[in-house]
Amino acid sequence: MSDLPRRAVTRTAKLATLPLGVAGRATLGLGRRIGGRPAEIVAAELQERTAQQMFKVLGELKGGAMKLGQALSVFEAALPEEVAGPYRAALTKLQDAAPPMPARTIHKALTENLGSDWRGLFQDFDDKPAAAASIGQVHRAVWHDGREVAVKIQYPGAGDALISDLNQLGHVARFAGALIPGIDVKPLIAELKARVAEELDYQLEAEAQQAHADEFEDDPDIFVPRVVFQAERVLVTEWMAGTPLSRIIDKGTQEERDQAGHLLVRFLFSGPVRTGMLHADSHPGNFRLMPDGRLGVLDFGTVNRLPDGLPEPIGTAMRLALDNEAEGVMEVLRSEGFVKPSIQLDAQEVLDYLLPMVEPAQVDRFQFTRAWMRLQGARIGDPRNPASQMARQLNLPPNYLLIHRVTLSTIGVLCQLNAEVPFREELECWLPGFAELEFEIDEELDDYGEFDEVARDEAGVDQAVLDESALDQGLVDEGAEIARGGLTKGSATKDSAAKGKAAKGDVADKKRRSR
């Protein structure tokens, strides 16, 4: 295969073959139906060939074209099976594999970034790539100190190709309507475009990955490889063994699916609390189920920096929705900009729109399935459905765009896994604003029996209930003092999360549940 096509005109011409190819095959299919071939057989062949061409074009171009393919791959679970089936294998293939770059190109990049004696840094270097992704290719090697490492090398010209693709894909985005009906790719392309500079900066990626590696060091559930070396366009990290989630999706046992799904949810919600960052590239190629049962996490090229963790209003709105507090949900949505001031909506209708989406948090364990996601997609995608009309009236504030995409992508992966997970339990542990405020009662105070009524009081603490002598003796702990200050349930969650984050790893020790 030749080097990465860099000229915009060349890449645009290749991208243009996607809609043209669909049209050509559709014409051919019509001719075959006229010739007497069954329509369903012709349709199946058409979809299969379209999928093959999509993989070939997006895979060869890499850059933004392949990144779009990876992003689309996690949404196939929302499509009708007769549509999704022919594309699933091709899209999944884009998650962690693509036609490789030739060895000469890789050697040249290593020379430019590590120096002409770059081979001296390695005891061994495998020219055959272990994985080829959108802007970089990964090679397995042995570092000079004997450690097995992964060497991620950015394609020469990847920056120009990525920017060119994302500009051009906006013009040919209509091809996705034919390839994957029901998916609006324009907002997705816009969001990917906003992250271009960060995606190309290996120093930022190294910092984000090392921060996660430090935080999750010795964690029994999550593993993040440590950074070994970083140059402008080369990133060397510890090698991580394990089974890619794409393979678990394809052939995994139900136990493996449930384990991977549970840990994926845990990482999604605990990461921002523990590191102040949200891993923002949640397609299956970036996760491994390791032999010891841990979830291994790769690729920190795109993260959402959230110093205070996930926004507390998300958890608050979810909790209020589950409590059927329509007016409370509306108040949160308006305050956060999801409902613009000029828009008048019925609070109960908004709640009715949201309730199916929070269904996973209504039960102790929820089974994520393609059928469930297809139901959600059909509900919002059908313009005749009230849910679709409601969706068009709501607004997605810019500071929630990436959070929204990551959450949807993760749910898409969970549905591909067909995983049953304790979703609500993880929300209670990690999502600010979701859990009820819980008070820790000093054991000495229990002997007095003075705090029983306080613990039952959902709104706070009646001052008359507190025994002054107990206060004088210092028998009321911090939880009671919080309540005495008039804070309502859920209001201390963000503060406690911040404290846990400040004491590295402390949150995990306090909140981790046994698997």
N, C-alpha and C positions, 0 to 999 in steps of 0.2 A: 504494500500500500504506500502511496506517496505521502509526503509530509502534510501537516495540517493546512488545509486551504485557508488562506488569510485574506485574499482580496474580497472586498464586499460584493463586487459584481459576480465573482465566482460562487460565493456562498449563497447569494440571493438566487442565482440561477438554479442551484441544487435544491434550495428550499422550495422553489416554484414547481419543481417536479412532483411535489406531493399532491397538490390539488389537481394538476394536470394528469398525474397518474391515476388518481381516483376517477376522474371524468372519463379517461380512456378506457379503463376497465369496466366502468358502468356501461359505456356504449357497447363494448364487446359482450358484456353480459346480456344486454338487451337483444343483441343479434342472436345469441345462443338460445335465448328463451323463444324467440321467434322460430328458431330452427327446431324446436320441440324439446329442448332439455328442460327438466323440472326447475322451476324458479328457485326453490330452496337450495338446490345443489349449486346453481349458478351464484346465488347470494353468498353461500359459504365459501366458495372459491374466491369470490371477489374480496371478501373480508380477509381471508388468509393471505392473499397476494398483497393487499393493501398494507397489512401488518408487516409483512416481510420488507416491503419497500420503505415503510416508515422507519424500521430498525436500521436498514442499510443507510438511509440518508442522514437520520439524526445521529447514528453511531459514528459514521465517517466524519461528519462535520464537528462532532464534539461541541465544545463551547456552549453557547446559549441554547443551540438546537437540542443538544443532548440533555442539558439541564432541564429544559421544558419536558422532554420525554420522561425523565426521571420523576419530575413533579406530577405529571399526568398518571404515572404508573400507580400511585397510591390511591387514585380516585376511581380506578376501574371497578372497585367493589360496589360503587353506587350505580353502575350501569346494568341494564337488563342482561341476563346471562347470554341471550342469543347475540347480543352486541359485544359484550365484554370478552366472551370466550376466545374468539379468534385473535384478539389483541393481547391477551394476558401474557402469553409466553414472550412475545416480542417486547412488551413494555417491561416485564420483569427482567429480561436480559439487559436492559439499559440501566438497571439499578446498580450493578456492580461489574459490568463487562462491556467492552466495546472493541472494535477493530484496533489493534495495538499500533503504536508508532514504531518505526524501524529503529534498530539498535544504534545506527549511526547518529540519528537525531538525539537520542537519549545521551549518548556519550558526549556529544557536542555540548549539550546543556549542562552536564556534570562538569565538564572542563571549564565552561564559562563561570560556573557558580562555585566550584570547589578547587579549581586550579588544575593544571596539567597533570599533577601527580595525585589526582583524586583516588586512584585505585589503592594508594597507600593507606587511605582511611578505612579500607575494608579488608577483612580476611578473605571474603568471598562476595561476589556480586552476580546475581542472576540476571542475564540480559532479557530473559523472557519475563514479561510483566505478570505480576500476580493479579492485578486489577487495572482496568483502564477506565477512568471516569471522565467527567465533563471538561475539566481544565487541567487535570494532572493524571499521570500514570504512576502506579505503585509497583516497585520492585522489591523482592525479598533479598536480603543481604545479611552478612555477618560483620558487625562493626569491629574495629581494630582491637577492642578489649574482649572480644568473644561473644558479645551480646547479639542475639538475633534481632534484626531491625527491619522496619519497613521504610523504604526510601521513596518519598513522594516527589515527583519531578513535574514542574509546571511546563506544559507544552509551549515551545517557542511560538510567539504570536497569539497565545491564548487570550490575552487581554483584548487585543483588537478584534479577534473572532467573537468573543463573548459580547462585546458592545455592538458589533455589526449585526450579530444574530438577533439580539433582543430588539434592536431597532427594526429590522426587517420582519421579524416574526409578527409584529403588530399589524403589518400590512397583509400578511398571508394567514392570519389567525383563523380565517374562515375555514381553512382546510380541516381544523380540528372538529368543526361541526359535522363534517362528513365522516371523519375517522372515529370520533368519540362523541356521539350526540349527547347533549345535555350539559357539557362542560364549557363554561365561559372562560376562555384562557386569557382574555385581555387584562383583567385585574391581576392575574397570576404573573403575566409577563411584566407588568408595571412594577410589581413588588420585587421580582427577581432583578430587574434593572436597577432598582434603588440600592441593591446590595453588591453591585459589581466591584467597587473599589475594595470593599472588605473581603470579598471572596478571593481576590487576587493577591492580597497582602499576607504572605506566609508568616511574617513576624506577629501580626495580630492573631493569626490562627495558632501559632506556637504558644503565645501567652494564654489564650483561652483554653487550649488543651492542657497545658501544664497546671493551670489553676484548677481544672477539674481533676486531673491526676492527683494533685496534692490533697484535695478535699475528699476524694473517694479512695485514698490509699487505705489498704486493709479493710475496705468495706466488704461485707460478706455477700452483697447482692450486685454491686456495680463495679466494673473495672474500666479504667481509662488508661491507655498506654502513656508512659512518660515521654517527654520530648528529649531526644538525645543530641540533636544538632539542627541548626536552622541557618539557611542562607537565603538570599533574595528570592530564588525560585526553586529551592530544594528544602524539604523538611524530612528529617530523619527521626523516627519514633520507635519505641519498642514494638517488636512484632507481637501480634495477638492471634492466637489460635482460636478456632471455634467454627461453628456452623452458621453461615449467613442466614438471616431471617427469610430471605427469598427462598432458600432451600427448605426451611421449616414450613413455610407457607405451602410449598409444593409437595413435600413428602413427610413432614414431621408428624410425630405421634400427638395425640390430644394432650398428653402430659407436657410435652415440649411446647406445644402451642400455648397452653395456659401459663406455663412458667415464663415464657418469653413475653407474653402479653402483660402479665402482672408486673414484671420488672420494667417493661417499657413505660407503663403508667407511673410506676414509682419514680423512674428517672425523670420523666416529663415534669412531674409536679415537685419533686424534691430538689432538682437541680437549681432552680432559681432561688430557693430558700437558702441553699447551702453554698452556692457560688456567686449569686447575683447575676447569673447568666442563664438564658434559655437556649438549649441546643436547637437550632432552627433549620435542620436539614434531615427531617425524620422519614427518609425512605428506607426500605429494608436493607439496602446494600450497606448502610452505615452502622448496622448492629450485628453482633454475633452472639449466639448462645454458646457459652464456653463449656468445656468438659466438666468443670467443677460446679456448673449450674448458674454461674454469674452471667449477667448481661454485659458484653463488651461493647463499648461505644467508640465510633470513629468519626473523623471529619468534623472539625470545629471551625471550618472556614466561614460559616455564617452562624453567628449567635446574636441573640437579642439581649442587650445589657439592661438588666433590671436590678439595680442596687437594692431595692426594697422587696425583691421577690415579685411574684405575679401580683397584679393590681388587686387590692382587697375587694373592690366593687364586684369583681367576677364571682368570688365566693359568696359575697353577700346576696347578689342577685339570684344565684343558684339556690341558696338556702331559702330565700323568700319565695321563690317559685315553687319549691317543694312543699312549702307551708301554705301554698295557695294565697299568698299575700299579693294580690294583683297591683294594688296601689303602691305598695312598697317597691315592687319590681319596676314599675313605671317611674317612680321617683329616682331610682338608681340609674336607669337607662337615660333619663333626661339629664341628670347631673353629669353623666359621663359623655354625653354627646351622641348617644345611639339614636335618640329621638330629637330632631332639631326643633327649636322653639316654634317655628312656623307650622309644624306638623301637629295635627290633633288626632290622637288615636284613642280608642277605647281600651282601658287598662286590662279588662278581662280578655278581650280579643288578642292582645299582645301576649298575655299569659298562656292562652290556648295555643298560640303559635310556638311558644318556647317549651312547653311541657314535654312534647315528644323528644326534644333534643336532650333534656336532662333525665330522661328515663333511666340511663345507666346508673344514676345516683339514687334512684328510688328504692333499690333492693340491695341486699348484702352482697350478692354476686350477680354479675350481668354477663350474658352470653352475647358477644359481639359477632354478628353474622353479616354476610353479604346481603341476605334478604332484608335485614333490618335497615342497612344503609341504603339499599335500593328504595325502600319505602320512604325514607327521609328525602332522598333525592327526587323521587317522583312527586312527593307532597309539595316541595318547594319549586320544582321545575315546571309543574303544570300550571300555566297561566289561569286556568279555570278554577284552581284551588285557592281558597281564601289565604292559605299560608303563603302562596306565591305572591299574592297581592300585598300581604303584610310585609314580606321580605323587601319588596321594592320601595316601601315607605320608610324603612329603617335605614340608618346611616352607620357606617363603620369608621370610627375615628382613626386617624393615622397611627396613633400610638398603640392601637389594638390590631393593626393589620397583620403583623408578623405572628403575634400570639394566635390570632384566628387561624392563619394558615397552618401553623404548627399543630394546633389542636385538631383541626380537620384531617391533616395528614396522618397524625398518630391514630386517630379513630379509624381512618381508612386501613392502616396497617393491622389494627386489632381485628377489623372485620375480615381482612384477608387471612389472618391467622385463625379465625373462628375461635377466638380465645374467650374463656370464661374467667373473669377477674373480679376481685373485691374492689371495684372502682370507688365506691362510696368511702370505704375505709381509708384509701389513699388520699382522697380529698380531705377527709377529716384530719389526717395527719399533717398535710402539707399545704393546702390551699387557704391562704388568709381569708378570713371572713366567712368561711363555710361552716366550721364547727361551732357548736354552742360554747359559750364561755364556761370553762370548768374551774372550780375552786379547789385548791389543795388545802385540806383542813389539818391543822396541827393536832397531833394525837392527844395532847394534854387538853385541848379545847373540847375534844370529843368526850372526855371524862365529865366535863361540866354539862354536856348536852345542850350548850347554848347556841350551837350553830345549825341545828337541824332545820329550823325554819328558814334560815338564810339560804341554805342549800336548795330549798324547795322554791325560793322566790325567783321567778324568771326575770323580773324587771330590775332587780338590784337588791339592795339591803335596806330594810326599814331600820332607821337608826335606833328605834326603841328596842329592837331585838338584841342589839349588841350589848353585852354586859360590860359596864365600865370597869369593874374590877378586873375582868379578864384582860381588857385592853391595857390597864395599868401594869399588869404582870407580863405584858409582851406575849400573850398567848394567841393573838390573832396574827396569822401569817400574811404574806404579801397578797395572796388571793383575796382575803377579806378586805385588806386595805384598798385594793382595786375596786371591789364592789362598793365599799364605803364612799369612794369618790364619785359614785353615780354612773359608772360606765355600764352600758347595757351589754347583753350577751353578744359575744363575737367581737367586741371592740378591742380586746387585748391581743387578738391573734397576731396582728401585724407586728406589734411590739415584741411579742415572744419570739416570733420568727427572726426578727432582726437581732435579738440577743443571741439566739442560737447560731446565726450566721457569724456573728462577731467572735464567738468561741468556736473555732473551726472544729467541725465534726461533732460538736456537742448536741446539735439538733438530732443528728442521726442516732446517737446513743439513746436519747430520750424518747424519740418517736418511732424508731424502727419497730415494726411488727414482725413476729416470726412468720416465715414463709409457710 
